[in-house]
Amino acid sequence: MSDSSRTYLGLGAVAAGIALLVYAGSGRLSKNHKSNVDSSADKSSRSHAPAIVVATEYPIVGKSGLSVGPNRAAQSYSKALELGLSEIPSKSVGNLRSFVASVSLVDGSCQTGDGDLLKAASETMKERKWLFTIESLSNPGLVFSRKLLNLTEIASNSAFEVSLPRDNSDDLALFFCQDSGNQGSCGKKSNLNKKDWKAVAKSGKLADRLIYFQLLSQNKTGLYLIPSAKWDNATLSSLSKSLGPWLDKPSSSLEKMGQYLDALTPRPAKLKATGIQIPLPSRSRGC
């Protein structure tokens, strides 16, 4: 490990430790905070609101071939677009659908975020224990694609290819977690919580935890990112009806999504020309 890497990691861990203590004492932000989709989104802090609005740099592509009548299909498509449904740019070869993904540190805020947690919990920049997976939401532990990453790759926004079987009909979970136990799966891990933040701030140690989640849906025509701007009992039923044609198990999948978003408060995913970026907020060096 180079001196520069040690310096970077040491400073990152110290800054993260101090920030984590502040974060742990202050608690989460108000649920009234809303996510933005413009450039200010990258400068916002982690919000406790279980909200996800897609910030896209790629034209939203419609989904065709719905197994309903033309009028109903058009209405469903329009409603889904209003809710923020987006197609992830991908390519198909044989029975596989592939796209490019990256997990990135995003700074610009003086609030502590998941990126700081990774810095503080990594013993070295090369420690490969951060896991990206695409798994079945209805069958926990069924992994369709996985990629182990280290902090160097995440800090440099290194892209990697993800491939999925095209004939899969399960609703999909995009997960990111710590997997120091080399289980190869994120879906059965406990959600990251306040006690974990305090433990990392105190000792630099983190138990294997789920850190990030997004809901995906796949059909014969493409792969889709399922968003939502609001999750509560009053709107869950109507959202299930509106997004029903896009999901294998609308009610249960959307309910699980709401639970994950409420617990993890992830930063919205970003669509790129060739795939998707998972942003992990990190305290700005200028703070």
C-alpha positions, -999 to 999 in steps of 0.1 A, spaced: 0 0 0 15 34 -10 20 63 13 -5 83 -6 -31 56 -1 -24 54 36 -27 91 39 -60 92 20 -74 63 40 -62 77 73 -76 112 67 -108 97 54 -112 75 85 -105 103 109 -129 127 91 -155 100 89 -151 90 125 -157 126 137 -185 131 113 -201 98 123 -201 108 159 -219 140 150 -243 121 128 -250 95 155 -259 122 180 -280 143 157 -302 115 143 -317 114 109 -331 143 90 -368 152 88 -391 131 67 -404 163 52 -372 167 32 -377 159 -5 -352 145 -30 -344 167 -60 -336 155 -95 -316 185 -106 -279 193 -98 -287 202 -63 -295 166 -55 -258 157 -54 -253 184 -28 -282 174 -5 -278 154 26 -291 119 33 -329 123 39 -350 101 62 -379 103 37 -384 70 20 -383 87 -14 -367 78 -46 -368 101 -77 -347 91 -107 -321 117 -119 -315 107 -155 -290 117 -181 -306 93 -206 -339 97 -225 -367 77 -208 -376 48 -232 -411 35 -231 -420 -1 -224 -439 -19 -252 -456 -52 -254 -478 -50 -223 -502 -79 -219 -532 -56 -218 -554 -38 -243 -540 -8 -262 -559 18 -243 -551 3 -209 -515 -2 -220 -512 35 -230 -528 47 -197 -505 24 -177 -475 36 -195 -484 73 -191 -490 68 -154 -458 49 -149 -439 77 -166 -455 102 -142 -443 81 -113 -408 82 -128 -404 47 -144 -372 46 -164 -356 20 -187 -320 12 -179 -299 12 -211 -289 -23 -218 -281 -47 -246 -292 -83 -253 -271 -112 -265 -288 -146 -267 -305 -152 -234 -286 -125 -215 -293 -89 -209 -263 -68 -199 -256 -32 -188 -228 -12 -172 -229 -3 -135 -207 17 -111 -207 24 -74 -194 59 -68 -185 83 -39 -204 116 -44 -192 146 -23 -202 182 -22 -221 180 11 -209 187 47 -232 159 59 -218 124 66 -230 97 42 -225 61 33 -193 69 14 -177 80 47 -188 47 63 -170 27 36 -138 48 42 -139 43 79 -147 6 77 -120 -3 52 -86 -13 66 -70 -7 32 -80 7 -1 -75 -27 -17 -97 -47 7 -123 -63 -15 -154 -67 7 -180 -44 -8 -206 -63 -28 -229 -53 -56 -257 -78 -65 -288 -82 -85 -311 -107 -66 -346 -120 -67 -368 -99 -44 -393 -127 -38 -366 -154 -34 -340 -141 -10 -305 -155 -17 -312 -161 -54 -284 -141 -70 -284 -133 -107 -253 -112 -108 -226 -101 -83 -195 -80 -82 -170 -76 -54 -154 -42 -51 -127 -24 -31 -125 12 -21 -100 21 -48 -125 10 -75 -154 28 -58 -134 60 -53 -124 60 -90 -159 53 -102 -148 21 -120 -175 6 -142 -183 -31 -146 -206 -51 -167 -237 -68 -152 -255 -96 -170 -289 -111 -162 -309 -140 -177 -336 -125 -200 -361 -151 -192 -363 -142 -155 -397 -129 -144 -389 -122 -107 -390 -86 -95 -353 -77 -89 -334 -61 -61 -303 -41 -67 -283 -44 -35 -250 -30 -22 -236 -44 11 -205 -53 31 -197 -90 26 -166 -96 46 -179 -132 52 -178 -139 15 -214 -152 13 -219 -137 -22 -253 -123 -14 -267 -91 2 -304 -100 4 -304 -118 37 -282 -93 55 -296 -69 82 -301 -33 72 -275 -7 82 -287 12 114 -276 39 138 -259 14 161 -236 4 132 -227 40 126 -217 44 162 -197 12 162 -177 23 131 -171 57 146 -157 40 178 -137 11 164 -136 13 126 -154 -21 125 -186 -28 107 -207 -60 108 -219 -72 74 -248 -50 66 -271 -41 37 -263 -5 27 -282 3 -5 -313 -9 -24 -332 -2 -56 -362 -21 -72 -359 -33 -108 -383 -50 -131 -375 -69 -163 -397 -81 -192 -389 -92 -227 -384 -57 -239 -361 -42 -213 -349 -36 -177 -367 -9 -157 -359 11 -126 -390 15 -103 -391 48 -85 -414 65 -60 -417 99 -45 -440 89 -16 -446 58 5 -473 54 30 -504 33 36 -527 59 19 -509 58 -14 -495 22 -15 -527 7 -29 -530 32 -58 -493 29 -66 -497 -9 -67 -524 -6 -93 -505 19 -114 -473 0 -114 -489 -34 -115 -483 -42 -152 -446 -36 -146 -441 -59 -117 -444 -97 -111 -458 -92 -76 -468 -56 -73 -482 -55 -37 -455 -75 -20 -426 -60 -40 -437 -24 -35 -443 -31 2 -407 -44 5 -394 -15 -14 -410 9 10 -395 -9 39 -360 -8 24 -363 29 14 -375 38 49 -347 20 66 -318 28 43 -328 62 28 -307 56 -4 -296 84 -27 -315 81 -60 -298 60 -87 -286 78 -119 -291 65 -154 -262 68 -177 -259 63 -215 -248 27 -210 -263 17 -176 -267 29 -140 -247 46 -113 -251 40 -76 -241 72 -57 -229 70 -21 -229 104 -4 -195 114 11 -186 144 33 -168 170 12 -131 175 19 -137 213 22 -158 210 53 
